[in-house]
Amino acid sequence: MPIIQAGRNGDAEPSPGGPLDRYMSVLELVAAFPGAVTMSDVCAALDMPKTSAHRLLAGLSRAGLVEGGGRHRAYTLGKRLVRLLHASAEQGWLETLARPAIEALAAERGETCYLTRLVGHAVRVVFSISPEVQWRSYVQPDLQMPPHAAATAKAILAFQAPAIVEKALEGELVALTSQTCTDREKILKDYETVREKGYGTCVSEIDEGLGALGYPVRLADGSILYSVGLTGPVQRIFNDDLPVRLASLEQAATALSRSLSQGAEIASRS
């Protein structure tokens, strides 16, 4: 970690890396001790005057890179930085941690199951497990899910900030089937329904006869950057056993929340 020396005027002199390096030093310290670092710790660990520590932490807080602070309160990495860590994580990092839950879900339900994540404003498939090869082509790794039609995309975007939703829905929304909704106001209403019910659906909206369920994965910090999906023939997905499928998805989402939250913590220290 770079060392910052105090100057004659009592403020910290710029480190060799420039002003950005000073912000990085603070971020590295918060990442090393998540939920434990106070402003006093920053001053002591980085040999930094209180005025400098306050200015740097305030800037990081405004940018959404750290959260917390105040009197006797510790700092944690901000949701914006956590989102960046997840979006830039290597495929193996995610798949290694998520595969057990997805495999268990696919084995239990006998359907194609998959994990998706938010990358920027797009929702993409991380990987899928498919007992039936015929359905695997619909959820290939890195496939971008239609924000207005895919159950897993709805399950993520319904919980994002307006700016991300607006970006996701900009441009032409293609009518993939006769059941695809392309009206932005109705799509936003659909997102409201997702928040009310707790899951997203796709009923012949991407391909005639294909149905899907998407369940959000809420991480330890409260953010929703992932969703777990299940897809198959409409008549098999949306029948009397729907509550049982939703219970299985909820269980998988809970397991994924634990594993991916732990992964985020490890990634923040790497």
LOVEX-953433 format. One line per field, with one value per residue: residue in three letters; y, x, z of N, C-alpha, C in turn. Coordinates in Angstrom, 1 decimal. Example, Ala and Ser with C-alpha at 12.3 -4.5 7.8 and 13.67 -1.06 7.14 Angstrom:
<atoms>
r: (ALA  SER)
n_v: (-5.7  -2.2)
n_u: (13.2  12.8)
n_w: (7.8  7.1)
ca_v: (-4.5  -1.1)
ca_u: (12.3  13.7)
ca_w: (7.8  7.1)
c_v: (-3.3  0.0)
c_u: (13.2  12.9)
c_w: (7.8  7.9)
</atoms>
This chain:
<atoms>
r: (MET  PRO  ILE  ILE  GLN  ALA  GLY  ARG  ASN  GLY  ASP  ALA  GLU  PRO  SER  PRO  GLY  GLY  PRO  LEU  ASP  ARG  TYR  MET  SER  VAL  LEU  GLU  LEU  VAL  ALA  ALA  PHE  PRO  GLY  ALA  VAL  THR  MET  SER  ASP  VAL  CYS  ALA  ALA  LEU  ASP  MET  PRO  LYS  THR  SER  ALA  HIS  ARG  LEU  LEU  ALA  GLY  LEU  SER  ARG  ALA  GLY  LEU  VAL  GLU  GLY  GLY  GLY  ARG  HIS  ARG  ALA  TYR  THR  LEU  GLY  LYS  ARG  LEU  VAL  ARG  LEU  LEU  HIS  ALA  SER  ALA  GLU  GLN  GLY  TRP  LEU  GLU  THR  LEU  ALA  ARG  PRO  ALA  ILE  GLU  ALA  LEU  ALA  ALA  GLU  ARG  GLY  GLU  THR  CYS  TYR  LEU  THR  ARG  LEU  VAL  GLY  HIS  ALA  VAL  ARG  VAL  VAL  PHE  SER  ILE  SER  PRO  GLU  VAL  GLN  TRP  ARG  SER  TYR  VAL  GLN  PRO  ASP  LEU  GLN  MET  PRO  PRO  HIS  ALA  ALA  ALA  THR  ALA  LYS  ALA  ILE  LEU  ALA  PHE  GLN  ALA  PRO  ALA  ILE  VAL  GLU  LYS  ALA  LEU  GLU  GLY  GLU  LEU  VAL  ALA  LEU  THR  SER  GLN  THR  CYS  THR  ASP  ARG  GLU  LYS  ILE  LEU  LYS  ASP  TYR  GLU  THR  VAL  ARG  GLU  LYS  GLY  TYR  GLY  THR  CYS  VAL  SER  GLU  ILE  ASP  GLU  GLY  LEU  GLY  ALA  LEU  GLY  TYR  PRO  VAL  ARG  LEU  ALA  ASP  GLY  SER  ILE  LEU  TYR  SER  VAL  GLY  LEU  THR  GLY  PRO  VAL  GLN  ARG  ILE  PHE  ASN  ASP  ASP  LEU  PRO  VAL  ARG  LEU  ALA  SER  LEU  GLU  GLN  ALA  ALA  THR  ALA  LEU  SER  ARG  SER  LEU  SER  GLN  GLY  ALA  GLU  ILE  ALA  SER  ARG  SER)
n_v: (-1.2  2.3  4.8  7.7  10.8  13.4  16.9  20.1  21.9  20.6  19.1  16.3  15.3  14.9  11.6  9.4  8.4  10.4  12.3  10.4  8.1  8.5  8.3  5.6  4.4  4.8  3.3  0.7  0.3  0.3  -1.9  -3.9  -4.2  -4.6  -2.9  -2.1  -0.1  3.2  6.8  7.7  5.5  5.6  7.9  7.2  4.8  5.6  7.7  10.4  13.6  14.7  16.4  15.8  13.1  13.2  14.7  13.0  10.6  11.7  12.4  9.8  8.7  10.3  9.5  7.0  4.9  4.2  3.5  4.5  5.8  8.9  9.8  7.8  5.6  2.9  2.4  0.9  -0.9  0.7  0.3  0.8  0.3  -2.4  -3.5  -3.1  -4.8  -7.3  -7.2  -7.3  -9.6  -12.6  -15.3  -17.9  -17.4  -16.8  -19.0  -21.2  -20.7  -20.5  -22.8  -25.2  -24.7  -24.2  -26.6  -28.3  -27.3  -27.8  -30.5  -31.1  -30.0  -30.8  -29.3  -26.9  -24.8  -21.7  -19.1  -15.5  -12.3  -8.8  -6.6  -3.7  -2.1  -4.3  -7.6  -10.7  -14.1  -16.2  -19.0  -22.2  -25.1  -28.0  -30.5  -31.3  -31.2  -29.9  -27.4  -26.0  -24.2  -21.8  -20.4  -19.8  -19.3  -15.9  -14.9  -12.2  -11.2  -10.3  -7.3  -6.7  -9.0  -11.4  -13.5  -13.6  -11.2  -9.3  -9.9  -8.8  -6.2  -4.9  -4.0  -2.1  1.2  4.0  5.2  3.1  1.3  2.9  3.1  0.4  0.0  1.6  2.5  0.2  -2.0  -5.2  -7.1  -10.2  -12.4  -12.9  -12.4  -10.7  -7.8  -4.5  -2.0  0.7  1.8  -0.2  -2.2  -1.2  -1.3  -4.0  -4.6  -3.5  -5.3  -7.5  -6.7  -6.7  -9.4  -10.8  -12.2  -12.8  -13.4  -15.2  -15.7  -17.3  -15.1  -14.8  -17.0  -18.9  -21.0  -21.4  -21.1  -19.3  -18.7  -16.2  -15.5  -13.1  -12.6  -11.6  -9.8  -9.7  -7.0  -6.0  -5.4  -6.2  -8.0  -10.3  -13.1  -16.1  -18.6  -20.6  -22.7  -23.9  -25.9  -24.0  -25.1  -26.8  -25.3  -23.4  -24.6  -26.4  -26.9  -24.6  -23.0  -24.8  -24.8  -22.2  -22.1  -23.7  -22.2  -19.9  -21.1  -21.8  -19.2  -18.1  -19.7  -18.9  -16.3  -16.3  -17.6  -16.0  -13.5  -14.0  -14.4  -11.9  -10.5  -11.7  -11.0  -8.2  -8.0  -8.9)
n_u: (0.9  0.6  2.6  1.7  3.1  3.2  3.1  4.7  2.7  0.9  -0.9  -1.5  1.1  1.2  1.2  3.5  1.9  0.0  -3.1  -5.2  -4.1  -4.1  -6.8  -7.2  -5.6  -7.1  -9.4  -8.3  -7.7  -10.2  -11.3  -9.7  -10.4  -13.4  -16.3  -15.1  -13.3  -12.7  -12.8  -10.7  -9.1  -8.2  -6.7  -4.7  -3.5  -2.7  -1.1  -2.2  -3.6  -6.6  -8.3  -7.6  -8.3  -11.0  -11.9  -11.1  -12.6  -15.2  -15.4  -15.2  -17.5  -19.5  -19.3  -20.2  -18.6  -17.7  -19.5  -21.2  -19.6  -19.6  -20.2  -18.3  -18.8  -18.2  -16.7  -17.7  -17.3  -18.9  -22.1  -21.9  -19.2  -19.1  -20.9  -19.3  -17.2  -18.5  -19.4  -17.0  -15.9  -14.1  -15.3  -14.9  -14.7  -17.4  -18.9  -17.7  -18.6  -21.3  -22.3  -22.9  -25.5  -27.1  -26.9  -28.1  -30.7  -31.5  -31.4  -33.3  -35.7  -35.7  -35.5  -34.1  -31.8  -30.4  -27.9  -28.0  -26.5  -26.1  -24.5  -23.2  -25.8  -27.0  -28.4  -26.9  -26.3  -24.6  -23.9  -25.4  -27.3  -28.5  -30.8  -32.1  -31.1  -32.2  -33.3  -31.1  -30.0  -31.3  -30.2  -27.4  -24.0  -23.1  -25.0  -27.2  -29.9  -33.3  -34.5  -37.1  -38.5  -37.4  -37.5  -35.5  -34.1  -36.1  -36.3  -34.0  -33.7  -36.0  -35.3  -33.4  -31.8  -33.5  -32.0  -30.4  -32.4  -33.6  -31.5  -31.3  -33.7  -33.6  -33.6  -34.7  -37.2  -37.6  -40.3  -40.5  -42.2  -45.7  -46.6  -44.8  -44.2  -43.8  -44.2  -43.1  -44.2  -45.9  -44.1  -42.6  -44.6  -44.8  -42.4  -43.0  -44.9  -43.2  -41.7  -43.7  -44.6  -42.3  -40.8  -39.9  -41.6  -41.8  -43.8  -44.1  -42.8  -40.4  -39.9  -42.3  -44.3  -42.4  -41.6  -40.6  -39.1  -37.9  -35.9  -34.9  -31.6  -30.7  -28.0  -25.7  -25.4  -27.7  -28.1  -29.2  -27.9  -27.9  -29.8  -31.7  -32.7  -35.3  -36.4  -38.6  -41.1  -44.1  -46.5  -45.5  -44.1  -45.9  -48.0  -50.1  -48.2  -46.6  -46.2  -44.5  -42.3  -41.5  -40.8  -38.6  -36.9  -36.6  -35.2  -32.8  -31.9  -31.4  -29.2  -27.4  -27.2  -25.7  -23.2  -22.3  -22.1  -20.1  -18.1  -17.9  -16.9  -14.3  -13.3  -13.1  -11.0  -8.9)
n_w: (0.0  -0.8  0.8  2.5  3.1  5.6  5.0  5.5  5.9  7.3  5.9  3.8  1.7  -1.9  -3.1  -4.9  -7.0  -7.5  -7.0  -7.4  -6.4  -3.7  -3.1  -3.8  -1.9  0.4  -0.3  -0.5  2.1  3.4  2.0  2.9  5.6  5.9  7.0  9.4  9.5  10.6  10.4  12.0  11.9  9.3  9.3  11.1  10.0  7.5  8.0  8.0  8.0  9.7  8.3  5.6  5.5  5.9  3.6  1.5  2.1  2.0  -0.7  -1.9  -0.8  -2.0  -4.6  -4.4  -3.8  -1.2  1.8  4.8  7.7  9.6  13.0  15.0  13.3  11.1  7.8  4.8  1.7  -1.1  -2.8  -5.5  -6.1  -5.4  -7.3  -9.5  -9.0  -9.1  -11.8  -13.2  -12.5  -13.0  -15.2  -14.1  -11.4  -10.7  -11.6  -10.3  -7.6  -7.9  -9.2  -7.6  -6.5  -8.7  -10.1  -8.2  -8.2  -10.9  -10.9  -9.1  -10.1  -12.8  -15.1  -17.4  -15.9  -14.8  -14.3  -14.2  -14.7  -13.9  -16.1  -16.5  -18.0  -19.0  -19.0  -18.6  -19.4  -17.2  -16.8  -17.6  -16.6  -18.1  -18.2  -20.4  -23.6  -25.8  -24.8  -24.1  -25.9  -25.6  -23.5  -23.6  -22.4  -21.7  -23.3  -24.1  -22.3  -23.3  -22.1  -21.9  -22.1  -21.1  -18.2  -16.2  -16.7  -16.1  -13.4  -12.4  -13.4  -12.4  -9.9  -10.1  -10.3  -11.7  -13.8  -14.8  -15.6  -17.6  -19.5  -20.1  -21.5  -23.7  -27.2  -29.8  -29.0  -29.6  -31.1  -30.3  -30.4  -30.8  -28.2  -27.0  -25.2  -26.1  -25.3  -23.4  -21.0  -20.2  -19.8  -17.6  -15.7  -15.6  -14.3  -11.9  -11.0  -10.7  -8.5  -6.6  -6.6  -6.3  -8.2  -11.7  -14.9  -18.0  -20.6  -23.4  -24.6  -25.7  -27.3  -29.0  -27.0  -25.1  -21.7  -18.7  -15.5  -13.3  -10.6  -8.2  -6.9  -3.9  -2.6  0.3  0.9  0.1  -2.5  -5.9  -8.2  -9.6  -10.9  -10.7  -13.0  -14.5  -17.1  -19.7  -21.5  -21.8  -20.7  -18.9  -17.1  -16.1  -14.4  -12.1  -10.3  -9.9  -7.5  -6.1  -7.7  -7.5  -4.8  -4.8  -6.4  -4.8  -2.7  -4.0  -4.7  -2.2  -1.4  -3.3  -2.7  -0.4  -1.2  -3.3  -2.1  -0.3  -2.1  -3.2  -1.1  -0.8  -3.3  -3.0  -1.4  -2.8)
ca_v: (0.0  3.5  5.5  9.1  11.6  14.7  18.0  21.1  22.6  19.7  18.3  15.2  15.6  13.9  10.4  9.4  8.1  11.5  12.4  9.2  7.1  8.7  7.7  4.2  3.9  4.7  2.2  -0.5  0.1  -0.1  -3.3  -4.9  -4.3  -4.1  -2.7  -1.9  1.1  4.5  7.9  7.7  4.4  6.1  8.9  6.5  3.8  6.2  8.9  11.4  14.6  14.4  17.1  15.1  11.8  13.6  15.1  11.8  9.8  12.4  12.2  8.4  8.5  11.0  8.7  5.7  3.9  3.7  3.9  4.5  7.0  9.6  9.7  6.4  4.6  2.4  2.4  -0.3  -0.6  1.1  -0.6  1.1  -0.5  -3.8  -3.8  -3.2  -6.0  -8.4  -7.1  -7.6  -10.9  -13.7  -16.3  -19.0  -17.0  -16.9  -20.3  -22.0  -20.5  -20.7  -24.1  -26.2  -24.3  -24.3  -28.0  -28.9  -26.8  -28.5  -31.9  -31.2  -29.6  -31.5  -28.3  -26.1  -23.7  -20.9  -17.8  -14.3  -11.2  -7.4  -6.1  -2.4  -2.1  -5.5  -8.8  -11.7  -15.4  -16.7  -20.4  -22.9  -26.6  -28.4  -31.9  -31.5  -30.5  -29.0  -26.1  -25.3  -23.1  -20.5  -19.8  -20.0  -18.3  -14.6  -14.4  -11.0  -11.4  -9.2  -6.6  -6.5  -10.3  -12.5  -13.5  -13.3  -9.8  -8.6  -10.1  -8.0  -4.7  -4.4  -3.5  -1.2  2.6  4.5  5.5  1.8  0.8  3.7  2.7  -0.9  0.0  2.6  1.8  -0.5  -3.2  -6.1  -8.0  -11.5  -13.2  -12.1  -12.2  -9.8  -6.4  -3.5  -0.7  0.9  2.0  -1.5  -2.9  -0.7  -1.9  -5.4  -4.5  -3.3  -6.6  -8.3  -6.3  -7.1  -10.9  -11.3  -13.0  -12.5  -14.5  -15.1  -16.7  -17.2  -13.8  -14.9  -18.1  -19.5  -22.2  -21.4  -20.3  -19.2  -18.0  -15.6  -15.2  -12.3  -13.0  -10.4  -10.0  -9.3  -5.6  -5.6  -5.2  -7.4  -8.0  -11.7  -13.8  -17.5  -18.8  -21.9  -22.6  -25.2  -25.6  -23.2  -25.9  -27.5  -24.3  -22.7  -25.5  -26.3  -27.0  -23.4  -22.7  -25.6  -24.4  -20.9  -22.4  -24.2  -21.0  -19.1  -21.8  -21.6  -17.8  -17.9  -20.3  -18.1  -15.0  -16.6  -17.9  -14.8  -12.4  -14.3  -14.2  -10.4  -10.1  -12.1  -10.2  -6.9  -8.1  -9.4)
ca_u: (0.0  1.4  2.7  1.5  3.8  2.6  3.9  4.9  1.5  0.0  -1.8  -0.7  1.7  0.8  2.0  4.0  0.9  -0.9  -4.3  -6.0  -3.4  -4.5  -8.1  -7.0  -5.0  -8.2  -10.2  -7.6  -7.8  -11.6  -11.5  -9.0  -11.1  -14.8  -17.1  -14.4  -12.4  -13.3  -11.9  -9.5  -8.2  -7.6  -5.7  -3.5  -2.9  -2.1  -0.4  -2.9  -4.4  -8.1  -8.9  -7.4  -9.1  -12.4  -12.1  -11.1  -13.8  -16.4  -15.4  -15.6  -19.0  -20.4  -19.2  -20.8  -17.5  -17.7  -20.7  -21.1  -19.0  -20.3  -19.6  -18.0  -19.3  -17.2  -16.9  -17.7  -17.3  -20.2  -22.8  -21.4  -17.9  -19.4  -21.4  -18.2  -16.5  -19.2  -19.5  -15.7  -15.3  -13.9  -16.3  -14.6  -15.0  -18.8  -19.4  -17.3  -19.4  -22.8  -22.6  -23.6  -26.9  -27.8  -27.0  -29.1  -32.0  -31.8  -31.6  -34.6  -36.8  -35.7  -35.6  -32.9  -31.7  -29.2  -27.6  -27.7  -26.0  -26.2  -23.2  -23.6  -27.2  -27.5  -28.4  -26.3  -26.2  -23.3  -23.9  -26.7  -27.3  -29.7  -31.1  -32.6  -30.2  -33.0  -33.5  -29.9  -29.6  -31.9  -29.5  -26.0  -23.2  -22.9  -26.2  -27.8  -31.4  -34.1  -34.9  -38.6  -39.2  -36.8  -37.9  -34.4  -33.8  -37.1  -36.1  -32.9  -33.9  -37.1  -34.8  -32.3  -32.0  -34.1  -31.0  -30.0  -33.6  -33.8  -30.5  -31.6  -34.8  -33.5  -33.5  -35.8  -37.6  -38.1  -41.4  -39.9  -43.4  -47.0  -46.8  -43.8  -44.6  -42.8  -44.6  -42.3  -45.0  -46.4  -42.9  -42.4  -45.7  -44.4  -41.4  -43.7  -45.4  -42.1  -41.4  -44.8  -44.7  -40.9  -40.2  -40.3  -42.1  -41.8  -44.8  -44.0  -42.4  -39.1  -40.2  -43.7  -44.4  -41.3  -41.9  -39.5  -39.3  -36.7  -35.9  -33.8  -30.7  -30.3  -26.7  -25.6  -25.5  -29.0  -28.2  -29.7  -27.1  -28.0  -31.1  -31.6  -33.8  -35.7  -37.1  -39.1  -42.4  -45.0  -47.5  -44.9  -43.6  -47.0  -49.1  -50.5  -47.0  -45.9  -45.7  -43.4  -41.1  -41.1  -40.1  -37.2  -36.1  -36.3  -34.1  -31.6  -31.5  -30.8  -27.9  -26.6  -26.9  -24.6  -22.0  -21.9  -21.8  -18.8  -17.2  -17.7  -16.0  -13.0  -12.8  -12.8  -9.7  -7.9)
ca_w: (0.0  -0.9  2.1  2.3  4.1  5.9  4.6  6.5  6.2  8.1  5.0  3.2  0.4  -2.9  -3.2  -6.2  -8.0  -7.7  -6.2  -7.5  -5.6  -2.3  -3.0  -3.8  -0.6  1.4  -0.7  -0.2  3.6  3.7  1.5  3.8  6.9  5.6  8.2  10.6  9.3  10.8  9.9  12.8  11.4  8.1  9.7  11.8  9.1  6.3  8.5  7.2  8.8  9.7  7.2  4.4  5.5  5.7  2.2  0.6  2.4  1.5  -2.1  -2.1  -0.4  -3.0  -5.8  -4.2  -3.7  0.2  2.5  6.2  8.2  10.6  14.3  15.4  12.4  10.2  6.4  4.0  0.2  -1.6  -3.8  -6.9  -6.3  -5.3  -8.6  -10.4  -8.7  -9.7  -13.2  -13.8  -12.0  -14.1  -15.3  -13.2  -10.1  -10.5  -11.9  -9.2  -6.4  -8.1  -9.8  -6.8  -6.3  -10.0  -10.4  -7.3  -8.7  -12.2  -10.6  -8.4  -11.0  -14.1  -16.1  -17.6  -14.9  -15.2  -13.5  -15.0  -13.9  -14.5  -16.6  -17.0  -18.0  -19.7  -18.2  -19.4  -18.8  -16.7  -17.3  -17.5  -16.5  -18.8  -18.4  -21.8  -24.6  -26.7  -24.3  -23.7  -26.9  -25.3  -22.4  -23.7  -21.7  -22.2  -24.1  -23.5  -22.2  -23.7  -20.9  -21.9  -22.3  -20.3  -16.8  -15.4  -16.9  -15.3  -12.0  -12.0  -13.7  -11.6  -8.6  -10.4  -10.3  -12.9  -14.9  -15.4  -16.3  -18.8  -20.4  -20.6  -22.4  -24.8  -28.5  -30.3  -28.3  -30.7  -30.8  -30.7  -30.7  -30.6  -26.8  -26.5  -24.9  -26.5  -24.7  -22.2  -19.8  -19.7  -19.3  -16.3  -14.9  -15.4  -13.3  -10.6  -10.6  -10.3  -7.1  -5.7  -6.5  -5.9  -9.3  -13.0  -15.7  -19.5  -21.2  -24.9  -25.0  -26.5  -28.3  -28.8  -26.3  -24.1  -20.5  -17.8  -14.2  -12.9  -9.2  -7.9  -5.8  -3.1  -1.9  1.7  1.0  -0.3  -4.0  -6.7  -9.5  -10.2  -10.8  -11.1  -13.9  -14.9  -18.3  -20.3  -22.1  -21.0  -20.0  -17.8  -16.1  -15.5  -14.1  -10.7  -9.4  -9.9  -6.1  -5.7  -8.5  -6.9  -3.6  -5.2  -6.9  -3.6  -1.9  -4.8  -4.6  -0.8  -1.4  -4.2  -2.0  0.6  -1.9  -4.1  -1.2  0.2  -3.2  -3.3  0.0  -1.2  -4.5  -2.6  -0.7  -3.8)
c_v: (1.2  4.2  7.0  9.9  12.9  15.8  19.0  21.9  21.8  18.9  17.2  15.6  14.5  12.7  10.3  9.1  9.3  11.4  11.1  8.1  7.2  8.1  6.2  3.6  3.8  3.5  0.9  -0.8  -0.4  -1.6  -4.3  -5.2  -3.9  -4.0  -2.4  -0.6  2.4  5.6  8.0  6.6  4.9  7.0  8.2  5.6  4.5  7.5  10.2  12.3  14.3  15.2  16.4  13.8  12.1  13.9  13.9  10.9  10.4  12.2  10.8  8.1  9.1  10.1  7.3  4.5  3.4  4.2  3.8  5.9  7.7  9.3  8.3  5.3  4.2  2.5  1.0  0.1  -0.3  0.2  -0.4  0.3  -2.0  -4.3  -3.9  -4.4  -7.2  -8.4  -7.5  -8.9  -11.9  -14.7  -17.4  -18.7  -17.2  -18.3  -21.3  -21.9  -20.8  -22.1  -25.1  -25.9  -24.5  -25.8  -28.7  -28.5  -27.6  -29.9  -32.1  -31.0  -30.3  -30.6  -27.6  -24.9  -23.0  -19.6  -16.7  -13.3  -9.9  -7.0  -4.8  -2.2  -3.3  -6.7  -10.0  -13.0  -15.7  -18.1  -21.1  -24.4  -27.1  -29.9  -32.3  -30.6  -29.5  -27.6  -25.3  -24.1  -21.8  -19.8  -20.1  -18.9  -17.0  -14.1  -13.3  -11.3  -10.2  -8.5  -6.6  -7.9  -11.4  -12.4  -13.1  -11.8  -9.0  -8.7  -9.3  -6.5  -4.1  -3.7  -2.6  0.3  3.0  4.7  4.2  1.3  1.6  3.3  1.3  -1.0  1.0  1.8  1.0  -1.8  -4.1  -7.0  -9.4  -12.5  -12.3  -11.8  -11.2  -8.4  -5.5  -2.1  -0.4  1.1  0.7  -2.4  -2.5  -1.2  -3.3  -5.5  -4.3  -4.6  -7.6  -8.0  -6.7  -8.6  -11.5  -12.1  -12.5  -13.7  -14.2  -16.2  -16.5  -15.9  -13.8  -15.9  -18.7  -20.8  -22.4  -20.5  -20.3  -18.4  -17.4  -15.1  -14.3  -12.8  -11.7  -10.6  -9.5  -7.8  -5.0  -5.4  -6.4  -7.2  -9.3  -12.1  -15.2  -17.8  -20.3  -21.8  -23.9  -24.9  -24.9  -24.0  -26.6  -26.6  -23.7  -23.6  -25.4  -26.4  -25.7  -23.0  -23.5  -25.2  -23.1  -21.1  -22.9  -23.1  -20.1  -19.8  -21.6  -20.2  -17.5  -18.5  -19.5  -16.8  -15.2  -16.8  -16.7  -13.6  -12.7  -14.1  -12.7  -9.9  -10.5  -11.3  -8.8  -6.8  -8.4  -8.2)
c_u: (0.9  1.4  2.6  2.2  3.2  3.6  4.0  3.6  0.4  -0.9  -0.9  -0.1  1.3  1.7  2.5  3.0  -0.1  -2.2  -5.1  -5.4  -3.8  -5.9  -8.0  -6.4  -6.2  -9.1  -9.6  -7.7  -9.2  -11.9  -10.8  -9.7  -12.6  -15.6  -16.4  -13.6  -13.2  -12.3  -10.6  -8.5  -7.5  -6.5  -4.4  -2.8  -2.2  -1.3  -0.9  -3.7  -5.9  -8.8  -8.8  -8.3  -10.5  -12.7  -12.1  -12.3  -15.1  -16.5  -15.8  -17.0  -19.9  -20.4  -19.8  -19.8  -17.3  -19.1  -20.4  -20.5  -19.9  -19.6  -19.5  -18.5  -18.2  -17.6  -16.9  -17.6  -18.7  -20.8  -22.3  -20.1  -18.2  -20.0  -20.3  -17.4  -17.2  -19.2  -18.2  -15.1  -15.2  -15.0  -16.1  -14.9  -16.5  -19.3  -18.9  -18.2  -20.8  -23.2  -23.4  -25.1  -27.7  -27.9  -28.0  -30.5  -32.4  -32.1  -33.0  -35.8  -36.9  -35.8  -34.2  -32.9  -30.4  -29.1  -27.4  -27.2  -26.1  -24.8  -23.5  -25.1  -27.8  -27.4  -27.9  -26.2  -24.8  -23.0  -25.2  -26.4  -28.6  -29.8  -31.5  -31.8  -31.0  -33.3  -32.3  -29.6  -30.2  -31.1  -28.0  -25.2  -23.0  -24.0  -26.9  -29.3  -32.2  -34.7  -36.4  -39.3  -38.6  -37.1  -36.7  -34.0  -34.8  -36.8  -34.9  -33.2  -35.0  -36.5  -33.6  -32.8  -32.6  -33.2  -30.6  -31.2  -33.8  -32.8  -30.8  -32.7  -34.7  -33.3  -34.7  -36.0  -38.3  -39.2  -40.9  -41.0  -44.6  -47.3  -45.8  -44.4  -43.5  -43.1  -43.9  -43.0  -45.5  -45.2  -42.6  -43.4  -45.4  -43.3  -42.0  -44.3  -44.4  -41.7  -42.4  -44.8  -43.4  -40.3  -40.7  -40.8  -41.8  -42.7  -44.8  -43.6  -41.1  -39.3  -41.5  -43.6  -43.3  -41.7  -40.6  -39.9  -37.9  -36.8  -34.7  -32.9  -30.2  -29.0  -26.8  -25.8  -26.8  -29.2  -28.6  -29.0  -27.2  -29.5  -30.9  -32.9  -34.1  -36.6  -37.5  -40.4  -43.3  -46.0  -46.9  -44.4  -44.8  -48.2  -49.4  -49.3  -46.1  -45.4  -44.5  -42.1  -40.6  -40.3  -38.7  -36.3  -35.7  -35.1  -32.8  -31.0  -30.9  -29.4  -26.9  -26.2  -25.7  -23.3  -21.4  -21.5  -20.4  -17.7  -16.9  -16.7  -14.5  -12.4  -12.4  -11.4  -8.5  -7.1)
c_w: (0.0  0.5  1.7  3.5  4.4  5.6  5.8  6.9  6.9  7.2  4.4  1.9  -0.6  -3.0  -4.6  -7.3  -8.2  -6.8  -6.2  -6.6  -4.1  -2.1  -3.0  -2.5  0.4  1.0  -0.3  1.3  4.0  3.2  2.4  5.1  6.7  6.9  9.5  10.6  9.6  10.3  10.7  12.4  10.2  8.4  10.3  10.8  8.0  6.7  7.8  8.2  8.7  8.6  5.9  4.3  5.3  4.3  1.3  0.9  1.9  0.0  -2.5  -1.8  -1.5  -4.3  -5.6  -4.0  -2.2  0.8  4.0  6.7  9.3  12.0  14.8  14.5  11.4  8.7  5.8  2.5  -0.2  -2.6  -5.2  -7.1  -6.2  -6.6  -9.6  -10.2  -9.2  -11.2  -13.9  -13.3  -13.1  -14.0  -14.3  -11.8  -9.8  -10.6  -10.8  -8.0  -6.7  -8.6  -8.9  -6.6  -7.6  -10.3  -9.5  -7.8  -10.0  -11.9  -9.9  -9.3  -12.3  -15.2  -16.3  -16.6  -15.2  -14.3  -14.5  -14.1  -14.7  -14.9  -17.2  -16.9  -18.7  -18.8  -19.1  -18.7  -18.4  -17.2  -17.0  -17.3  -17.1  -18.9  -19.8  -22.7  -25.4  -26.2  -24.0  -24.6  -26.5  -24.2  -22.5  -22.9  -22.4  -23.1  -23.3  -23.5  -22.5  -22.4  -20.8  -22.0  -21.4  -18.8  -15.9  -15.5  -16.1  -13.8  -11.5  -12.2  -12.9  -10.3  -8.8  -10.3  -11.6  -14.1  -15.5  -16.2  -17.6  -19.9  -21.0  -21.6  -23.5  -26.1  -28.8  -29.4  -29.2  -30.2  -31.3  -31.0  -30.6  -29.2  -26.2  -26.4  -25.3  -26.0  -23.4  -21.0  -19.3  -19.2  -17.8  -15.3  -14.6  -14.3  -11.9  -10.1  -10.1  -8.8  -6.2  -5.5  -6.0  -7.0  -10.6  -13.8  -17.2  -20.0  -22.7  -25.4  -25.8  -27.6  -28.0  -28.1  -25.2  -22.9  -19.6  -16.6  -13.9  -11.4  -8.8  -6.8  -5.1  -2.3  -0.5  1.9  0.5  -1.8  -4.7  -8.0  -10.2  -10.1  -11.3  -11.9  -14.1  -16.1  -18.9  -21.0  -21.2  -20.1  -18.9  -16.7  -15.4  -15.3  -12.6  -9.7  -9.4  -8.5  -5.7  -6.4  -7.9  -5.6  -3.8  -5.7  -5.7  -2.8  -2.7  -4.6  -3.2  -0.8  -2.2  -3.5  -1.1  -0.2  -2.6  -3.2  -0.6  -0.9  -3.4  -2.3  -0.3  -2.3  -4.0  -1.9  -1.6  -4.4)
</atoms>
